[in-house]
Amino acid sequence: MKENKVIVYSTPICPYCIYAKDFFKKNNVPFEDADVSRDRARAEEMIRKSGQMGVPVIDINGEIIVGYQPEVFAELLSK
């Protein structure tokens, strides 16, 4: 099984961020949680990658997804 690189750019109070992280946990997909409310450099990285200032932004193997989109997450993880 291929190892996926997943980064979830999030904040602690964002419900859709929590849903996204729960999706990865339930599917046993390791991910890095980048808290953009505490880490300015990671926030800037997120904006550079996505052009978005809102969260969640998810990076799956270099593909950027804005928002909670479990169908897209599953599709990208299966590639």
NUFI-537160 format. One record per residue: residue in one letter; x, y negated, z negated of N, C-alpha, C, O in turn. Coordinates in steps of 0.05 Angstrom, whole numbers, plus 5000, padded with zeros to 4 digits. Atoms other than C-alpha are relative to their C-alpha. Layout:
BEGIN
AXYZXYZXYZXYZ/...
END
This chain:
BEGIN
M501750245000500050005000501849755000503749734985/K498450244997502749325020499649824976497549804964/E500050205022504548814967499249735011500449635030/N500950274992500748164975501149794982501549844958/K499150235016503347494952497649804999496749695019/V502450165004497547104922500649784980501649834958/I499850225019497646414890497349874999496049815019/V502650135004491346114860500749734988501649714965/Y499750275011491845354852497449934987495349935000/S502550025015486845204798500349804977502549694972/T500150155025484844814736498550184980496850344989/P501349835019482545134671496949974998495550154990/I502950045004475544824673498350035026495949995026/C501449964975473744974746498750275002500150475001/P501349734999468445524750500750165024501050415022/Y499349854976470245714821502850114999503450315011/C497249905005477545784801499850254983501250454988/I500349775018475346264746498950245016499850465014/Y501149784983471146664797502250115017502350365021/A497949904982477046704844502050184985502750394994/K498149845016481846944789498750274992500150474991/D501449755007476547454766499950195024500250435020/F500049834977476047714837502650155003502650395007/F497449874997483547854840500550204977501550414981/K499749815023483548164770498450255004499450475000/K501849764996477648624786501050185022500550425021/N499049844977481048844850503050084996504350175015/N497249935007487848954815502049885019503950015027/V498250154983491248434858501649814983500549624972/P498450195015497048094823500049735013500149715037/F500050274989496947344831501449814981501749874957/E498850215016500546724807497949794996496649705016/D502050215006496046214772501649744997503049714978/A498650265000498645514788498049804989496249715004/D501850195013495145034740500849725009502749604998/V499350264988495144384780499349774981500149544987/S500650215019492343994721502449944982502549734969/R497750035018498844094683502749985015504749905004/D497549994985504044154739499749845025498649935045/R500250194978504643564785501350105026500250075048/A498749904977509543904831498350215014498250225039/R501749794988504844494842497549875013496549965033/A502350154988499043994854500949895027499349905047/E499050114974503243654908500450225020499950185044/E499649774982505044334937497350095012497150155036/M502649924992497644514940498949815022497849895042/I500950214982495943854975501550035027500350005048/R498449974975501643955025499150245016498950235040/K500849754986499444665042497249985011496750085033/S502849984992491944535046498849745010496749745023/G501250264994490743785055497749944982496349744986/Q502250035019485843854997501049914973503249984964/M499450075028485743544928498350154981498850154957/G501849855017480143984902501050294997502550395014/V499349725005480944674873497450175000495250064997/P497649854996481045254881501150005028499549975048/V498649954974486045324937501550264995503050294976/I498749745002488446034948501850055023501150015047/D498049934980494746234986500350304999501350414979/I499749714998494446965008501950055023501250025047/N497949934980500847165045500349775020500749815044/G499650234983501446455072497549895014497549685026/E502550094989494146395094498649844978498449934955/I501150185020490645815058496950015002495749985023/I502949995002483345885035499249794979500349784957/V501050215018479745295004497350094989495450155004/G502549925013474345474954499950304994501750455001/Y500449725007471646134928498650145023496250105028/Q501049864976470746584989500850294998502750375012/P499149735004471147304966500150185025501850355027/E499949844975469547595035502649955015503850135026/V497550074986475547215064502350114984504250214996/F497849895016479947425006500350305006502650395011/A499949714994478148155018501250065027502850245031/E499049964972479448095093503049965001504450125013/L497250064999486247775084501750204984503950274993/L498549805016488348275030500250275014502150425009/S500049744986486648855076501850015025502250225036/K498350024976491148615133502750134995504450135013/
END
